Amino acid sequence: MGRFRDLFGCCPDALEEIKSLPLRWDEERFGFWLRQDFPFVEALYRFQVGLLREAPHPHRAPLVQALMATVEELDWLLSQGADPKEPVHPVRQEYIALLQEMEGFSYPYRLVFFYFLNRLFLEAWNAHVEGDGPWRELAEHWSAPEFQAVLFDLEVMAQGQVEGLDPGVVEHYLARILEMEKKTWSLLL
């Protein structure tokens, strides 16, 4: 467990930078950010399908629940005006490319990366989003007990995969995920 915390503590300054970004929450900017979230979440869906294909039996139920949450998010994004044919912002293209690159790793690495990007997003979300606004429904989705339970299961599963992973590889990709999250949140500046 200590090694797991050490790996996830690789970049505390970057996480604090994300949390301290002076985001501007207005409906137009948030709408753009949401529409640009669709292609990334679609790529994340494909990443999750690959995880599920290789998952050991005990990991399947939590991964199916995570996949369903992603499907629900895609549906919600479409209901908010996301257009799958809309041009994808270069930042989102870069993050999608990172997901595709990470698909080349074995299941244990991908599970750790998947948990990390979900945890990181939620940490940033909770630091930035409060009160009423067009984000309220989404905030309720991500703070729902069911989603929190899935995140807890992912954490436990990821902890079980860390042993035997190359710490240098893990730290490199966690730092890249952090950098992409920072770029993504910067779309709201």
Buried (B, 14 or more C-beta within 10 A) or exposed (E): EEEBEEBBEBBEEBBEBBEEBEBEBEEEBBBBBBBBBBBBBBBBBBBBEBBBEEBEEEBEEBBBBBBEBBEEBBEBBEEBEBEEEEEBBEBBBBBBEBBEEBBEBEBBBBBBBBBBBBBBBBBBBEBBBEEEBBBEEBBEBBEEEEBEEBBEBBBEBBBBBBEEBEEEEBBEBBEBBBBBBBBBBEBBE
